[in-house]
Amino acid sequence: MEFVIIATVVLVLAMCLGADFVIVPIMFIVFLVVLLLVIFGFFVYSAVKLTGTKSVKGKFVRFGRAEGKKFDTAFYKVNDSEYPNVFPCEVVMRSKIYIPDKVCRLRYDGKRNEVF
């Protein structure tokens, strides 16, 4: 719904500024290409970050807000220490994704003291 409103506002602004009707689909395609490049950049960044981590086994412990984070994250226990997950936790299928006392393979980032 928000997307339709944003697209309508952009279309009206483009028309008010004198843009031709043909330019609007081109602007939309350029926006999609930029969005895809940002997503690809995030993927590459995450892949590079994963190469500097080591594989560990840990168990899900609890949900909480990590220091400096705005969203709840899952905490895992690895070798008697708790580490937050890098990404925010899922809201919708928590009981199926985060199973307490189940051993999981994690990737530990020693520089940030976080797990993937």
C-alpha positions as CSV (number, residue, x, y, z in Angstrom):
1,M,0.0,0.0,0.0
2,E,2.8,2.4,0.9
3,F,4.5,1.6,-2.4
4,V,1.4,2.7,-4.4
5,I,1.2,5.9,-2.4
6,I,5.0,6.7,-2.9
7,A,4.7,5.8,-6.6
8,T,1.7,8.1,-7.0
9,V,3.5,11.0,-5.3
10,V,6.6,10.5,-7.5
11,L,4.4,10.4,-10.6
12,V,2.5,13.6,-9.6
13,L,5.8,15.4,-8.8
14,A,7.3,14.3,-12.1
15,M,4.3,15.6,-14.0
16,C,4.3,18.9,-12.0
17,L,8.0,19.4,-12.8
18,G,7.4,18.9,-16.5
19,A,8.7,15.4,-17.0
20,D,7.4,13.5,-20.0
21,F,5.1,10.6,-19.3
22,V,7.7,8.3,-21.0
23,I,10.4,9.2,-18.4
24,V,8.4,7.9,-15.4
25,P,8.8,4.1,-16.3
26,I,12.5,4.8,-17.0
27,M,12.8,6.4,-13.6
28,F,11.1,3.3,-12.1
29,I,13.5,0.9,-13.8
30,V,16.5,3.0,-12.7
31,F,15.2,2.9,-9.1
32,L,14.8,-0.9,-9.3
33,V,18.4,-1.3,-10.7
34,V,19.7,0.9,-7.8
35,L,17.8,-1.2,-5.3
36,L,19.1,-4.4,-6.8
37,L,22.7,-3.0,-6.6
38,V,22.2,-2.1,-2.9
39,I,20.9,-5.6,-2.2
40,F,23.8,-7.1,-4.1
41,G,26.2,-4.9,-2.1
42,F,24.8,-6.1,1.2
43,F,25.1,-9.7,0.0
44,V,28.8,-9.2,-0.9
45,Y,29.5,-7.4,2.4
46,S,27.9,-10.3,4.3
47,A,29.8,-12.9,2.3
48,V,33.1,-11.1,3.0
49,K,32.3,-10.8,6.7
50,L,31.5,-14.5,6.8
51,T,35.0,-15.4,5.5
52,G,36.6,-13.9,8.6
53,T,34.5,-16.0,11.0
54,K,35.0,-19.4,12.5
55,S,32.5,-22.2,12.8
56,V,31.3,-23.0,16.3
57,K,28.4,-24.9,17.9
58,G,26.0,-23.1,20.2
59,K,22.5,-23.2,21.7
60,F,19.7,-20.7,21.5
61,V,19.3,-19.1,24.9
62,R,16.9,-16.1,24.8
63,F,15.6,-13.0,23.0
64,G,16.8,-9.6,24.0
65,R,18.1,-6.3,22.8
66,A,21.8,-6.3,22.2
67,E,23.9,-3.3,23.1
68,G,23.6,-0.6,20.4
69,K,20.9,-2.4,18.5
70,K,17.3,-1.1,17.9
71,F,15.6,-4.5,17.5
72,D,15.4,-7.7,19.5
73,T,17.9,-10.3,18.6
74,A,18.5,-13.9,19.5
75,F,21.2,-14.8,21.9
76,Y,23.2,-18.0,21.6
77,K,25.4,-19.7,24.2
78,V,28.8,-20.7,22.9
79,N,31.4,-22.1,25.3
80,D,29.7,-20.7,28.4
81,S,29.4,-17.2,26.9
82,E,26.3,-15.5,25.4
83,Y,26.6,-13.8,22.0
84,P,24.0,-11.9,20.1
85,N,23.1,-12.7,16.5
86,V,24.1,-10.1,14.0
87,F,20.6,-9.9,12.5
88,P,17.3,-9.0,14.2
89,C,15.2,-12.0,15.2
90,E,12.2,-13.1,13.3
91,V,8.9,-12.1,14.8
92,V,6.5,-14.5,13.0
93,M,7.7,-18.1,13.4
94,R,9.8,-17.7,16.6
95,S,8.7,-21.1,18.1
96,K,9.7,-23.0,15.0
97,I,13.0,-21.1,14.2
98,Y,14.4,-20.6,17.6
99,I,14.3,-23.9,19.5
100,P,15.9,-23.8,23.0
101,D,18.7,-26.3,23.8
102,K,19.0,-27.4,20.2
103,V,22.7,-27.4,19.1
104,C,23.2,-25.2,16.0
105,R,26.2,-24.5,13.8
106,L,27.0,-20.8,14.0
107,R,29.7,-18.5,12.6
108,Y,31.5,-16.6,15.4
109,D,32.9,-13.1,14.6
110,G,35.6,-12.5,17.2
111,K,36.1,-8.9,16.3
112,R,32.5,-7.9,17.1
113,N,31.7,-10.7,19.5
114,E,28.6,-11.7,17.6
115,V,27.4,-14.8,15.8
116,F,25.8,-15.4,12.4
